[in-house]
Amino acid sequence: MEQNFNLIYQTSFENNSFSELQKYCTDLMAKEPVKIFNLLNFSSIPEKLLITIIQNDNLQMSEIQIWKYVLKWGLAQHPELPSNVTNYSKDDFNTLKSTLQQFIPFINFDNLTSKEFLDEVFPYREILPEELHVNLLKTFISLSDPNIKPSDKSKPCITKKVNLGTIDSKIITSQHAELISKWIDRLEITDELTSPYEFKLLFRGSRDGFTRHKFHEICDNKSRTVTIIKVKDTNEILGGYNPIKWESDNVWNITKDSFIFSFNNDRIEDHILSRVMDECKALINSSIMGPSFGDGDLTILRLNYYTRKEYCRSIKSSYEKSIRKTTNNFDVEECEVFQIIDQ
């Protein structure tokens, strides 16, 4: 099995009945990642598989190893890049940055020593978001011992810039955006509500068209997105966060960081947050539906084969809680998709 791991892993996600095989593959990757990497043609590992591996909390690999493997994979996708990073042009850095942008949020740089950061990460600083790069530099320079990690200190040193500007939305306010930002960072609700991100509008149904085709045309291959919908004839606002890319390849996406939510009665305090439980069914990429979370937990603009019309629904399955009081299908008054950008 190990000799054909790549094929077996991909096959396991082509049929929902292979859930035990999916779990076996995921556990094997977490316990013996180096062995799996050495067995596979590393440069041909699908992006989704590598993301699944590095975001696993039980991964038996140091953070510097994770960084090196991610970098190795990215460089293998572009053999035309110079072998020495000191010879990179701005375009070369942008090429590598575009390839690795989805991996960066899953690397815990706090678990590097300052020596590891300066030797292995700093030469590639141009591929990091500017704010992250600056804060990392400040953090590691401030350490007195090159073998100490920021995570060894009692308080985290890396902070994010606060952006309290307005949000281009017909559905939510900046206060909603601040709360969603806290959920993304897994912060406590009692902490001060200050949004560290820009919510960049990608898609708006009333502007671009209320169809799954338009959603995929605009949002496919975009990572770190928040989908917001206003339910027709109610006071409900529903939504979900996807840390990885939307696509139309009809496969499940695995992540432990997605969540769905609802707001009711125009009150920000009246909300439900529901994080993913079944990571193997966190998100579904499908050409017959728009943004969809879990196995029906929040499905938007799904095609009904009999009526040939699109519908929306929310039925608890793969996430912690129901975000609606009813399981009835519903129509959408407005739908917006935002990309989350570090400031």
C-alpha atoms as one frame of an Amber mdcrd trajectory, in Angstrom:
protein
   0.000   0.000   0.000   2.755   2.440   0.933   4.365   2.068  -2.497   1.115
   3.286  -4.103   0.116   5.699  -1.370  -0.540   8.693  -3.629  -2.981   6.741
  -5.822  -4.695   5.072  -2.850  -5.073   8.369  -1.004  -6.686  10.121  -3.971
  -8.922   7.121  -4.689 -10.137   7.053  -1.070 -11.753  10.458  -1.529 -13.582
   9.564  -4.722 -16.197   7.557  -2.815 -17.799   8.417   0.531 -17.811   4.738
   1.528 -14.020   4.805   1.838 -14.047   6.865   5.057 -12.019   4.275   7.003
  -9.382   4.239   4.277  -9.307   8.041   4.325  -8.697   7.984   8.082  -5.969
   5.358   7.732  -4.149   7.437   5.117  -4.445  10.616   7.183  -3.148   8.872
  10.327  -0.252   7.304   8.430   0.761  10.680   7.025   0.715  12.226  10.493
   2.765   9.450  12.110   5.324   8.874   9.358   5.370  11.948   7.093   9.051
  11.681   6.148   8.586   8.049   5.149   5.594   8.950   2.978   7.462  11.865
   1.399  10.374   9.569   0.557   8.066   6.952  -0.949   6.234   9.417  -3.145
   7.421  11.370  -6.122   7.454  14.414  -3.878   7.161  17.060  -6.579   3.974
  15.423  -7.890   2.136  15.408  -4.542  -1.179  17.250  -5.068  -1.432  20.587
  -3.307  -4.477  19.423  -1.330  -2.636  16.371  -0.010   0.350  18.404   1.164
  -1.904  20.964   2.862  -3.746  18.124   4.599  -0.455  16.762   5.896   0.998
  20.000   7.253  -2.185  21.180   8.981  -2.558  17.955  10.970  -2.124  18.715
  14.688  -0.641  15.250  15.257   2.031  15.592  12.578   5.296  14.044  13.798
   7.585  16.619  12.216   9.346  19.747  13.417   8.255  23.137  12.108  11.549
  23.682  10.282  11.096  20.326   8.529   7.607  21.382   7.488   8.943  24.652
   6.074  11.716  22.876   4.166   9.351  20.329   2.627   6.821  22.992   1.639
   9.591  25.075   0.086  11.007  22.024  -1.678   7.574  21.253  -3.129   7.080
  24.842  -4.292  10.482  24.987  -5.972   9.810  21.659  -7.691   6.747  23.189
  -9.355   9.012  25.787 -10.990  12.275  24.162 -12.139  12.980  27.275 -14.196
  13.727  29.322 -11.061  17.411  30.037 -10.276  19.040  27.447  -8.028  20.378
  30.200  -5.763  17.789  32.419  -4.081  20.199  35.373  -4.114  19.731  35.455
  -7.896  15.931  35.724  -7.722  14.203  38.600  -9.458  10.992  40.158  -8.143
   9.058  38.092 -10.689  10.750  34.914  -9.431   9.671  35.663  -5.863   6.133
  36.454  -7.026   5.963  33.136  -8.880   6.971  31.182  -5.784   4.736  33.316
  -3.564   1.695  32.555  -5.716   2.418  28.822  -5.534   2.919  28.687  -1.753
   0.408  31.287  -0.537  -2.059  28.629   0.660   0.574  26.911   2.816   1.827
  29.945   4.751  -1.159  30.181   7.187  -0.514  26.593   8.314   3.147  27.102
   9.254   3.689  28.066  12.886   6.771  30.268  12.606   6.727  30.727  16.387
   8.071  27.189  16.625  11.295  28.076  14.811  14.444  29.245  16.526  15.887
  32.584  15.424  18.762  30.705  13.765  16.345  28.529  11.798  14.358  31.588
  10.774  17.391  33.589   9.638  19.028  30.644   7.851  16.007  29.030   6.204
  13.108  31.506   6.034  14.627  34.976   5.827  16.210  34.415   2.373  12.662
  33.785   1.077  11.042  36.650   3.010   9.625  38.135  -0.206   7.110  35.297
  -0.474   5.608  36.112   2.944   2.854  38.689   3.498   4.623  41.946   4.350
   3.006  42.324   7.773   3.954  38.776   8.736   7.512  39.249   7.514   7.998
  42.465   9.497   6.552  41.025  12.697   8.599  37.853  12.398  11.761  39.853
  11.893  11.050  41.962  14.978  10.258  38.872  17.000  13.322  36.837  16.130
  15.753  39.742  16.374  14.496  40.440  19.898  15.454  36.955  21.117  18.700
  36.920  23.080  19.395  33.232  22.430  19.469  32.034  18.778  18.259  28.607
  19.916  15.157  29.911  21.703  11.746  29.822  20.011   9.134  32.592  20.389
   6.699  29.868  21.494   8.956  29.231  24.510   8.143  32.681  25.871   5.150
  33.236  28.130   3.339  35.544  25.725   3.196  35.542  21.936   5.327  38.233
  20.333   3.700  38.319  16.921   0.742  40.645  16.582  -1.395  41.664  13.649
  -2.167  45.109  12.431  -5.642  46.322  13.292  -7.918  47.520  10.522 -11.146
  49.134  11.697 -12.206  50.483   8.334 -15.554  49.942   6.654 -16.435  46.764
   4.793 -17.927  46.717   1.292 -20.979  44.641   2.158 -24.744  44.852   1.814
 -25.183  42.180   4.498 -22.726  42.610   7.375 -21.042  45.477   9.207 -17.455
  45.941  10.332 -18.549  44.619  13.742 -19.566  41.311  12.152 -16.237  41.238
  10.298 -14.326  41.768  13.542 -16.089  38.854  15.208 -15.521  36.581  12.208
 -11.832  37.566  12.283 -11.641  36.459  15.908 -13.203  33.124  14.992 -10.599
  32.666  12.251  -7.834  33.238  14.812  -9.630  31.120  17.452  -9.643  34.003
  19.922 -12.026  34.360  22.842 -15.198  36.356  22.300 -14.420  38.367  25.432
 -11.242  39.729  23.859 -11.376  43.186  22.335 -13.088  43.037  18.941 -10.467
  44.421  16.560 -10.219  43.073  13.041  -6.723  42.180  11.816  -7.837  41.474
   8.258  -9.136  43.177   5.156 -12.336  41.644   3.774 -11.855  41.940  -0.003
 -15.129  41.548  -1.892 -14.863  38.946  -4.662 -18.448  38.001  -5.475 -21.845
  39.605  -4.966 -24.955  37.849  -6.243 -26.918  41.001  -7.064 -23.965  42.304
  -9.056 -22.468  39.163 -10.617 -25.476  36.826 -10.815 -27.046  34.352  -8.381
 -25.676  31.195 -10.010 -23.200  28.502  -9.059 -21.462  29.047 -12.405 -20.718
  32.691 -11.599 -19.503  31.763  -8.131 -17.005  29.246  -9.509 -15.963  31.552
 -12.338 -15.008  34.281  -9.861 -14.025  32.392  -6.696 -12.356  29.169  -7.829
  -8.665  29.009  -6.867  -9.185  31.727  -4.245  -8.148  30.724  -0.718  -9.150
  32.041   2.718 -12.680  33.114   1.849 -15.729  33.996   3.904 -19.141  33.404
   2.324 -22.057  35.487   3.652 -25.724  35.089   2.681 -28.903  36.909   3.643
 -31.836  34.497   3.802 -34.888  35.765   1.931 -37.905  36.821   4.031 -36.096
  36.305   7.359 -33.630  38.179   9.571 -31.063  35.408   9.209 -27.476  35.911
   8.081 -25.615  32.655   7.388 -22.030  32.093   6.394 -18.885  30.010   6.440
 -15.100  30.268   6.349 -12.944  28.220   3.961  -9.172  28.459   4.620  -8.300
  26.665   1.376  -9.283  27.004  -2.282 -12.691  26.553  -3.845 -12.591  24.420
  -6.986 -14.963  22.523  -9.278 -13.284  19.109  -9.197 -16.086  17.259  -7.360
 -13.993  16.099  -4.382 -14.037  16.686  -0.640 -11.626  19.215   0.841 -10.043
  18.365   4.193  -9.377  20.993   6.851  -9.729  21.408  10.609 -10.055  25.193
  10.392 -13.329  25.766   8.538 -16.482  26.865  10.337 -20.042  27.993   9.659
 -22.133  30.525  11.548 -25.388  32.433  11.744 -26.616  35.792  13.024 -30.275
  36.443  13.833 -32.539  39.440  14.394 -29.881  41.941  13.286 -28.137  41.446
  16.648 -24.434  40.562  16.575 -24.776  39.007  20.041 -27.383  36.561  18.718
 -25.055  34.239  16.845 -24.131  30.572  16.456 -20.583  29.414  15.678 -20.204
  25.833  14.459 -16.736  24.411  13.777 -16.040  21.375  11.623 -16.079  17.955
  13.321 -15.587  15.614  10.355 -12.450  17.084   8.798 -12.622  14.686   5.849
 -15.942  16.266   4.837 -15.214  19.859   5.782 -15.957  21.263   2.315 -17.222
  19.943  -0.984 -15.972  21.257  -4.300 -18.632  20.636  -6.903 -19.651  22.116
 -10.215 -23.340  21.495  -9.386 -23.334  23.725  -6.310 -21.944  26.987  -5.036
 -19.982  27.324  -1.782 -20.859  24.294   0.327 -19.747  23.286   3.805 -19.915
  19.740   5.151 -22.314  17.057   4.009 -25.242  19.464   3.777 -24.404  21.655
   6.808 -24.533  24.742   4.579 -25.175  24.221   0.885 -25.643  27.246  -1.352
 -27.000  27.305  -4.914 -27.183  23.529  -5.397 -28.748  22.251  -8.610 -31.954
  20.214  -8.273 -31.787  17.649 -11.089 -35.583  17.322 -11.288 -36.637  20.969
 -11.303 -33.337  22.227 -12.816 -33.475  25.050 -10.262 -30.930  25.948  -7.612
 -31.712  25.804  -3.896 -30.039  26.293  -0.499 -30.249  24.253   2.693 -28.642
  23.742   6.100 -28.852  20.341   7.826 -26.378  19.408  10.573 -23.978  16.636
   9.615 -20.240  17.383   9.564 -20.155  20.427  11.867 -20.729  20.834  15.618
 -24.110  22.568  15.648 -27.111  23.435  13.539 -27.016  27.071  12.515 -30.753
  27.252  11.678 -33.861  26.302  13.642 -35.367  24.644  10.582 -34.065  22.212
   7.971 -36.313  23.586   5.218 -34.756  24.714   1.959 -34.473  28.474   1.604
 -33.878  31.207  -0.957 -31.132  33.806  -0.869 -31.763  37.544  -0.900 -28.063
  38.382  -1.241 -24.806  36.437  -1.324 -21.277  37.799  -0.901 -17.861  36.142
  -0.866 -14.858  37.906   0.648 -11.197  36.987   0.520  -9.376  37.424   3.823
  -6.219  39.496   3.356  -3.521  40.044   5.983  -2.900  43.716   6.681
